[in-house]
Amino acid sequence: MGAKRLAAERQQTLKNILETALRQFWDANTTPRTPFRFQKHPFQGRGLQSHLVEGDWTKVREQIC
């Protein structure tokens, strides 16, 4: 059966038929991936410095540059 005829019988667009077929093919032929896990990378430091006030980005930028 042709894709155009199937689309007409199901009252769907040809695009919809092809997308559905591609999705089914993809799902049947691929293995599911494991979900991404963010790795923690702690650093050794002294935290927020006393002379810097949290939220005062002007002073923070001055210290960096």
OpenMM code with the backbone's topology and positions (N, CA, C; nanometers):
from openmm import Vec3, app, unit

residues = "MET GLY ALA LYS ARG LEU ALA ALA GLU ARG GLN GLN THR LEU LYS ASN ILE LEU GLU THR ALA LEU ARG GLN PHE TRP ASP ALA ASN THR THR PRO ARG THR PRO PHE ARG PHE GLN LYS HIS PRO PHE GLN GLY ARG GLY LEU GLN SER HIS LEU VAL GLU GLY ASP TRP THR LYS VAL ARG GLU GLN ILE CYS".split()
positions = [
    Vec3(0.0857, -0.1175, 0.0000),
    Vec3(0.0000, 0.0000, 0.0000),
    Vec3(0.0902, 0.1237, 0.0000),
    Vec3(0.0544, 0.2224, -0.0784),
    Vec3(0.1327, 0.3440, -0.0869),
    Vec3(0.1080, 0.4357, 0.0311),
    Vec3(0.2060, 0.5170, 0.0607),
    Vec3(0.1966, 0.6078, 0.1743),
    Vec3(0.0875, 0.7118, 0.1530),
    Vec3(0.0721, 0.7598, 0.0299),
    Vec3(-0.0318, 0.8598, 0.0018),
    Vec3(-0.1709, 0.8001, 0.0218),
    Vec3(-0.1885, 0.6753, -0.0237),
    Vec3(-0.3182, 0.6094, -0.0083),
    Vec3(-0.3487, 0.5862, 0.1395),
    Vec3(-0.2487, 0.5433, 0.2160),
    Vec3(-0.2664, 0.5202, 0.3598),
    Vec3(-0.3032, 0.6504, 0.4306),
    Vec3(-0.2368, 0.7582, 0.3939),
    Vec3(-0.2663, 0.8882, 0.4547),
    Vec3(-0.4099, 0.9300, 0.4241),
    Vec3(-0.4520, 0.9086, 0.3007),
    Vec3(-0.5888, 0.9453, 0.2628),
    Vec3(-0.6910, 0.8607, 0.3386),
    Vec3(-0.6652, 0.7312, 0.3525),
    Vec3(-0.7570, 0.6435, 0.4246),
    Vec3(-0.7673, 0.6814, 0.5718),
    Vec3(-0.6577, 0.7225, 0.6295),
    Vec3(-0.6563, 0.7583, 0.7722),
    Vec3(-0.6885, 0.9057, 0.7959),
    Vec3(-0.7116, 0.9777, 0.6877),
    Vec3(-0.7403, 1.1209, 0.6948),
    Vec3(-0.6313, 1.1947, 0.7720),
    Vec3(-0.5068, 1.1616, 0.7375),
    Vec3(-0.3897, 1.2255, 0.7957),
    Vec3(-0.3036, 1.2794, 0.6829),
    Vec3(-0.2120, 1.3659, 0.7177),
    Vec3(-0.1211, 1.4169, 0.6158),
    Vec3(-0.0112, 1.3144, 0.5901),
    Vec3(0.0470, 1.3228, 0.4732),
    Vec3(0.1585, 1.2353, 0.4392),
    Vec3(0.2751, 1.2596, 0.5356),
    Vec3(0.2948, 1.3847, 0.5725),
    Vec3(0.4011, 1.4202, 0.6681),
    Vec3(0.3806, 1.3467, 0.8005),
    Vec3(0.2575, 1.3455, 0.8490),
    Vec3(0.2266, 1.2786, 0.9754),
    Vec3(0.2543, 1.1290, 0.9663),
    Vec3(0.2145, 1.0667, 0.8558),
    Vec3(0.2389, 0.9233, 0.8355),
    Vec3(0.3886, 0.8940, 0.8361),
    Vec3(0.4660, 0.9757, 0.7632),
    Vec3(0.6103, 0.9528, 0.7553),
    Vec3(0.6794, 0.9769, 0.8895),
    Vec3(0.6369, 1.0808, 0.9628),
    Vec3(0.6964, 1.1062, 1.0948),
    Vec3(0.6694, 0.9909, 1.1906),
    Vec3(0.5480, 0.9395, 1.1878),
    Vec3(0.5122, 0.8269, 1.2753),
    Vec3(0.5943, 0.7033, 1.2411),
    Vec3(0.6075, 0.6754, 1.1115),
    Vec3(0.6857, 0.5592, 1.0682),
    Vec3(0.8319, 0.5737, 1.1073),
    Vec3(0.8859, 0.6934, 1.0907),
    Vec3(1.0257, 0.7162, 1.1275),
    Vec3(1.0463, 0.7024, 1.2776),
    Vec3(0.9510, 0.7539, 1.3568),
    Vec3(0.9613, 0.7413, 1.5026),
    Vec3(0.9576, 0.5946, 1.5456),
    Vec3(0.8688, 0.5175, 1.4857),
    Vec3(0.8590, 0.3750, 1.5194),
    Vec3(0.9864, 0.3012, 1.4799),
    Vec3(1.0403, 0.3319, 1.3630),
    Vec3(1.1645, 0.2702, 1.3188),
    Vec3(1.2782, 0.3056, 1.4135),
    Vec3(1.2873, 0.4336, 1.4502),
    Vec3(1.3945, 0.4814, 1.5387),
    Vec3(1.3859, 0.4123, 1.6743),
    Vec3(1.2647, 0.4058, 1.7302),
    Vec3(1.2464, 0.3428, 1.8617),
    Vec3(1.2820, 0.1938, 1.8580),
    Vec3(1.2535, 0.1280, 1.7486),
    Vec3(1.2800, -0.0157, 1.7382),
    Vec3(1.4277, -0.0459, 1.7149),
    Vec3(1.5029, 0.0503, 1.6637),
    Vec3(1.6415, 0.0243, 1.6246),
    Vec3(1.7458, 0.1019, 1.7031),
    Vec3(1.7076, 0.1613, 1.8114),
    Vec3(1.8048, 0.2317, 1.8950),
    Vec3(1.7926, 0.1832, 2.0387),
    Vec3(1.9009, 0.1936, 2.1100),
    Vec3(1.8984, 0.1563, 2.2512),
    Vec3(1.8821, 0.2828, 2.3343),
    Vec3(1.8039, 0.2746, 2.4396),
    Vec3(1.7841, 0.3937, 2.5230),
    Vec3(1.9143, 0.4339, 2.5922),
    Vec3(1.9357, 0.5623, 2.6012),
    Vec3(2.0550, 0.6138, 2.6683),
    Vec3(2.0289, 0.6296, 2.8172),
    Vec3(2.1339, 0.6192, 2.8935),
    Vec3(2.1199, 0.6455, 3.0361),
    Vec3(2.1088, 0.7962, 3.0559),
    Vec3(2.0309, 0.8401, 3.1522),
    Vec3(2.0150, 0.9838, 3.1732),
    Vec3(2.1470, 1.0489, 3.2135),
    Vec3(2.1639, 1.1728, 3.1722),
    Vec3(2.2848, 1.2477, 3.2059),
    Vec3(2.2889, 1.2728, 3.3556),
    Vec3(2.4052, 1.2513, 3.4132),
    Vec3(2.4249, 1.2797, 3.5553),
    Vec3(2.5352, 1.3827, 3.5693),
    Vec3(2.5021, 1.4914, 3.6341),
    Vec3(2.5976, 1.5973, 3.6557),
    Vec3(2.6982, 1.5528, 3.7612),
    Vec3(2.8255, 1.5665, 3.7303),
    Vec3(2.9285, 1.5282, 3.8259),
    Vec3(2.9692, 1.6493, 3.9088),
    Vec3(2.9780, 1.6280, 4.0376),
    Vec3(3.0182, 1.7366, 4.1260),
    Vec3(3.1703, 1.7502, 4.1219),
    Vec3(3.2160, 1.8724, 4.1164),
    Vec3(3.3585, 1.9015, 4.1171),
    Vec3(3.3870, 2.0050, 4.2263),
    Vec3(3.3915, 1.9596, 4.3494),
    Vec3(3.4157, 2.0551, 4.4578),
    Vec3(3.5591, 2.1084, 4.4507),
    Vec3(3.5808, 2.2230, 4.5078),
    Vec3(3.7137, 2.2821, 4.5105),
    Vec3(3.7468, 2.3210, 4.6533),
    Vec3(3.8726, 2.3265, 4.6799),
    Vec3(3.9176, 2.3640, 4.8132),
    Vec3(3.9336, 2.5158, 4.8170),
    Vec3(3.8618, 2.5780, 4.9023),
    Vec3(3.8681, 2.7234, 4.9122),
    Vec3(3.8137, 2.7681, 5.0465),
    Vec3(3.8116, 2.8938, 5.0630),
    Vec3(3.7652, 2.9485, 5.1898),
    Vec3(3.6262, 3.0080, 5.1779),
    Vec3(3.5564, 2.9795, 5.0689),
    Vec3(3.4203, 3.0304, 5.0528),
    Vec3(3.4198, 3.1788, 5.0211),
    Vec3(3.3108, 3.2433, 5.0531),
    Vec3(3.2946, 3.3861, 5.0263),
    Vec3(3.3878, 3.4666, 5.1169),
    Vec3(3.4657, 3.5518, 5.0566),
    Vec3(3.5599, 3.6344, 5.1319),
    Vec3(3.4842, 3.7419, 5.2094),
    Vec3(3.5328, 3.7742, 5.3266),
    Vec3(3.4615, 3.8677, 5.4149),
    Vec3(3.4507, 4.0079, 5.3555),
    Vec3(3.5482, 4.0501, 5.2728),
    Vec3(3.5422, 4.1855, 5.2176),
    Vec3(3.4500, 4.1954, 5.0955),
    Vec3(3.3966, 4.0824, 5.0504),
    Vec3(3.3027, 4.0828, 4.9385),
    Vec3(3.1621, 4.0565, 4.9906),
    Vec3(3.0712, 4.1423, 4.9537),
    Vec3(2.9320, 4.1261, 4.9939),
    Vec3(2.8601, 4.0517, 4.8825),
    Vec3(2.7853, 3.9478, 4.9199),
    Vec3(2.7152, 3.8693, 4.8189),
    Vec3(2.6189, 3.9588, 4.7423),
    Vec3(2.6249, 3.9531, 4.6106),
    Vec3(2.5383, 4.0333, 4.5268),
    Vec3(2.6056, 4.1602, 4.4744),
    Vec3(2.7224, 4.1949, 4.5271),
    Vec3(2.7942, 4.3144, 4.4801),
    Vec3(2.8916, 4.2715, 4.3714),
    Vec3(2.8405, 4.2539, 4.2505),
    Vec3(2.9203, 4.2012, 4.1410),
    Vec3(3.0262, 4.2981, 4.0929),
    Vec3(3.0094, 4.4238, 4.1183),
    Vec3(3.1121, 4.5210, 4.0788),
    Vec3(3.2420, 4.4916, 4.1525),
    Vec3(3.2337, 4.4688, 4.2817),
    Vec3(3.3537, 4.4384, 4.3610),
    Vec3(3.4111, 4.3027, 4.3214),
    Vec3(3.3263, 4.2073, 4.2933),
    Vec3(3.3739, 4.0746, 4.2519),
    Vec3(3.4512, 4.0852, 4.1208),
    Vec3(3.3965, 4.1598, 4.0244),
    Vec3(3.4650, 4.1762, 3.8953),
    Vec3(3.5982, 4.2489, 3.9134),
    Vec3(3.6034, 4.3472, 4.0016),
    Vec3(3.7292, 4.4189, 4.0280),
    Vec3(3.8354, 4.3246, 4.0817),
    Vec3(3.7952, 4.2291, 4.1654),
    Vec3(3.8903, 4.1343, 4.2238),
    Vec3(3.9407, 4.0362, 4.1171),
    Vec3(3.8572, 4.0026, 4.0217),
    Vec3(3.8965, 3.9064, 3.9188),
    Vec3(3.9897, 3.9709, 3.8183),
    Vec3(3.9585, 4.0913, 3.7735),
    Vec3(4.0347, 4.1553, 3.6659),
    Vec3(4.1554, 4.2271, 3.7137),
] * unit.nanometer
topology = app.Topology()
chain = topology.addChain("A")
for resn in residues:
    res = topology.addResidue(resn, chain)
    for name in ("N", "CA", "C"):
        topology.addAtom(name, app.Element.getBySymbol(name[0]), res)
